[in-house]
Amino acid sequence: MFRFSIFCVAFWITGLAQAQHRPVQDIIRALHDPQSKEVLVVAHRGDWRYAPENSVLSLERSISMGVDIVEIDLKKSKDGVLILLHDQTLDRTTSGKGKPGDYTWQELQKFTLKNEHGGPTRQKIMTFEDCMQRAKGKVMINIDKGYDYYQEAYAILEKTGTVDHAIIKSNKTYEEVKRENGDLLGGKLAFMPIVNLANPQAKSVITTYEKQLKPVAYELNFNTDQALEESGYQTIPQTGSKIWFNSLWASLNAGHDDEKSVEENDPEAGWGWLISHGARLLQTDRPQELLNYLQGKGLHP
């Protein structure tokens, strides 16, 4: 009985240790420090293997795990409330049907979220404001599929005191972003271009951003090693910006993906390859495994 009690206490203390996270300001400093060799871990839609994507539990699980950035997606209700949802419709990830814009926020609260297998849960859709309140002081948030709500999202970030906690991104050119949201560029809200390196204009897009904005980072997607090597991406760190790669699936990284790293047990050919090619941010569907790998390499606290 005594041994069992000691085991329970030890397990509880270990759990508390694992649940600790560093202050978000340490993450923000690492993000904006061009000299930092640290690799920041981005949890794709939160820890969705454990909890419904874009959910409260998925966010909080990511925070307790110790990730640096949680990627989320935005949509808007009929009455103008920004919510976390990836798809254009509710069907895949909730018990609802149709477009979120067909429902008021109160009506959306009647639906519950589905887990990764499409099974029911009792969790509800989260608002963007609630997300930022929960993230405050703990983790950064990457706003994906949120560019259409740039100004509204910024207002919520100001309201919650979390402007410096967020990164918003778009695959639009600098000229388009400047024309549409130029009043917010270059401020405390970090902006990140998404560049598909298979695009013949990719090098020009990068060069223009380097000259005009010097973004905090560039999200680079490539389906072959050659596309990466010939893109001219090597100039990015020289201008003070960081490189963000996605290890989610092979089409975004020429096969240097989570599957290579975890299922095929070859992380050097997956995550290691991306890091050797300049990654300082990695978005993953395997956040805990990536954290373990990086800590073993001395690339993450």
N, C-alpha and C positions, 0 to 999 in steps of 0.2 A: 504494500500500500504506500509506504514511504517513497520507494523508488518510483512508483507511478506518479505520485504528487510532484516529485522533482522533475520527472519527464514533462508533465503538464506545464509547470512553471517555465521550464527551459523552452518549450515549444511556444508559449505565450510571449516570452521575451524575444525569441527569434522572429516571431510574427511582427512584433512592434518594430524591430530593427528593419525588417524588410519594408514596413509601411512608411518609414521615414523618407522624406524627399528633401532635396536642397531647395533653398529659396529661389523663386523665379528670377530674381535679379541676377543670380549667378548664371542662369541659363541665358538671359538677355545679354549679359556681358560677353559670354562665350560666342554668341551669335554675331555680335557686332565687332568682335576682335579679329582682325584679319590675320594676326599672328598665331591664333589659337589652333592647335593641332587636334583638339577634341572633336570627336564625331558625335553629333547630336542625333538622338533617336526620335523618330516621328512615328507615332502609332496611327495607322491608317483606320479612320473611323473609330478610333479607340481600340480597346482590346476586344474585338468583336467575336473572337473565338470563345470568350468567356461570357459575354453579355451581348444583348442586341446592339447592333451598330448605331452610333450616334445617340446612345442612351446615357442616362445619368450613371448607371452602374458601369458602363463601358468607360466613361470618362474617369470615374473615381478609381476604378481598377487600374487604369493607366497611371494615374497620379501615384497611387500606392506602390506601383511597380518601380517607379523612378524614371519614367520616360521624360523627355524634355519638351516635346511638342505633341499635341493631339490634333490630328486632322479631322475636320468636321465639314459638313455640307449644309448649305442654307436653302430654304424655300420660304414662301410667305403665305399666310392664311388670307382668307377673303377679307378680313378686317384689318389686315396690315401687320400682323404679328410675325416676326421672323422666327422660324422654327428650324430644328435640325432634322434634315431628311435628304437623302441622296438622290432618289429617283424623281422623275417628273410626276409619278403617281404614287399613291399610298399602298398599292396592292402587294408588292413584294415584301415590304418590311413592316407592315402594320395590318391590323384587322379591318382597316377601311378600304374603300374602293374609290377610284377616280383621283382627280387632281387635288392637292392640298388647298389650292386657291378657290375651290368650290365650297370650302367649309370655313366657318368662323373658328377662332381659337377655342371657344367654348365647345363647339361641336367636335373639333379634333380631339379634345380631351376624353371623348367617349371611346376612342379607339385605343387598342393596346399594341405594343411592339411584338414582333416575332423574333425568335432566336435565329442562329445561323442556319438551322435546318428547316426554317419556316414554321416551326412549332410556336404555340402561343405562350406569352408571358403575361405578367400583370403590370409590366412597366409601361409608362406613358411617354408620349412625345415630349421632348424638352424644348423650351424656348432658347433662343440665342442669348437673351439676357441672363437667364438662369445658368446657362453654360458658363458665361463669363464670370458670374458671381462665384461659382464653384471653382473655377480655375484660378481666381485671383490670388496672387501670392504663391502659387503652387506650380503652375505649368503654363507654357505658351500654347496658343491655339492657332493652327493654320486654317484659314478660311478658304475652303475649296468650293467651287460651284456657288460662289457668293458675290462675284464681281457685279452682277446685275443689281445687287443691293448695297453697293459700295458706300453710298452716302448714309443710308439707314443703319448699316452695320457700324459705321464710324460714330454715329450719334449714340448708339448703345455702348460702344467702347468708352466714349467720353463719360456717359452717365455712370458707368460702373467703375471708372478709374482704371481701365485696363487697355488703354490705347497701345502702350508699349508691350503688352502681352501678346499681340496678334501679328500675324503675317497674312496679307491678302494677296491673291495672285490671279493672273489672267494670261491667256495665250494671245492677247492682242498686241499689236505693235506699240512702240512708244508713242508714236503720233496719235494713235487712237486713244490710248489711255490718257495722254496729256489733254486731248480735246474734251474727253468725257469727264475726267476726274482730276484735272491738273491742280486744282486747289488743295488736294490732299496728298499730292506726291511730294516726297522729300521731307515729310514731317515725321512725327513719332510712330505713325503706323507704317510698318515695314511693307514694302511692295516687292513681289517676286514675279518676274516673267516666266512663263512656261514656254519652252522652245522645243519643238519637234525637230531633231537634227536631220531627219529625212527631207525636210522642207528645203528646197533649193535656196530660199531666202534666209535660212537660219543664221548664216554667218553675218549677214547684213543686219538682221534683227539684234543680234548680240552686240555688234559694233556700235549701233545707234544707242542702245541702252547704256553701253559703257561710256559713251561720250556725253550723253544727256542727263543720266540719272544716277549711275553707279548703284544699282539695287543691292539690297542686303544679300541676295542670293539669286541664282538662276536654277530653275527646275529643268533639267535636260533629259529628254527621252530619246532613245535611239534603239533601233532594231538590229544593227550590226556593229561590230567593233570598228569597222571602216568608217561608218557614218560618224562615230564619235571622233575618231582620230582626225578626220578631214574637216571637222566643223570649225576648227580654230578655237575650241573651248579653252585651250591652255592659257589664253590671255586673261581669263576671268579672275583668277586669284591675284594676278598682277595689278588689277585695278581696285583691289580691296573687297571684292565680292566673294561669296562662297558658292560652292557647287552642291546642288541637291540632286541626288539620284534616287530613283524608285526601284526597290528590289522586289516589288509586288509580284510581277509576272514577266515572262521572258520578252514579250514584245516591247517592253519599256526599257530593257537593259541588255539586250542581245544574249539573254540566257544566264546572266550573272545574277540570279534571282534567289528568293527565299527557298524555293524548291531545291536548287542546287546546294544551298548552304545547309539546309535542315534535312529534308527528306533524303537527299543524296549524300549527306554528311561530308560535303566538300566546301566548307565556308571560305577557304582561301580562293577558290575559283568563283565564288559568289560575292559575298560581302568584301572579302579581302581584295578582290580584283577592283571593285568599285572604289574602295578607299585608296588603292594604289594609283587610281586615275583621278584623284583629287576630291573625292566625296568628303564633305564635312557635315552633311546632313543626309541621313538615309531614312526614307519612308518604307515601313515594313509591315507585313501582316504577322510577323513573328517577333514582337517587341522584347519579350523576356529572353528569348534565345540570343537576339542581337545584343542586348545589354550584357549578357554573360560573355559573349565573344569579345566585345569591345573592352570590357573590364579586364579580361584575361590578357589583352594586348596593351593595357595601360592607356587606352584612348577614351575612357569614360570614367568619371569619378565613382 
